[in-house]
Amino acid sequence: MPRSAAVPKRPVHNPGKEERSRDAARAVQDYQTAKRVIDAKTARLRALRLTKEAADALEQKSLKAAKGHH
């Protein structure tokens, strides 16, 4: 039996691999943070749009009602 087969391999310390792993985790975190910011902006803009659409509809209804009474 060869000696290398009997001795378990020790894990090789690979600082480059650890750095890539940290970079990947940081990239995922950055992506998730950016997504939360975009989602918050989208929700705010949607609320503004719906408010404006409701106000416009109310104004149109008021104009039609006023026009009909003349």
N, C-alpha and C positions, 0 to 999 in steps of 0.2 A: 504494500500500500504506500503510495507516495506520501511524503510528509505533509505537503501542502493540502492534501485532502483531509488529513486528520486534524489540522489546526484550523479552527474557525477564523474566517476573515474578520479583521477589525474594521469598523466603519472608517472610511477615509474622511477626514475633515476637509470640507470643500467650502471655503468662504465665498467663492463666487456664486455657488448655488444658494447659499443662505441669503446673500444680498439680493439675488433675483427673486427669491421667495418673499423677502420683505418688500421689494419694489412692487411685486404683483399684489400683495396685500394692500399696499398704499394706493395703488392704482384702483383697486376695487373700492376702497373707502372713498377716494376722490370721486369716482363715478357715482357712487350712491349719494354723496353729498350734493353733487351737481344735479342729480335727478330730483332730490328733494327740493332744491331751490327752483328748478324749472316747474315742478308740480305746484309749488306754492304760487309762483307767478301766474301759471295757467289758471289756477282756481280764482285768484284775485281778478284777473282779466275777464274770466267767465262771469263772475258776479257783477262786474261793471257793465259788461255787455247785456246781461239779462235785465239789470236795472234800467239801462238806457232803452232797451226794447220795450219794457213795460211802460216807461214814461212816454215814449213815442206813440205807443198804442193808445194810451190814455189821452194824449193830445189829439190824435186823429179822431178819436171818439168824441171828444169835446168839440172839435171843429165841425164834424158832421152834425152834431146835435144843434150847434149854434146856427149852422147854415140852413138846417131844416126848419127853424123857427122864423125865418125871415120871409 
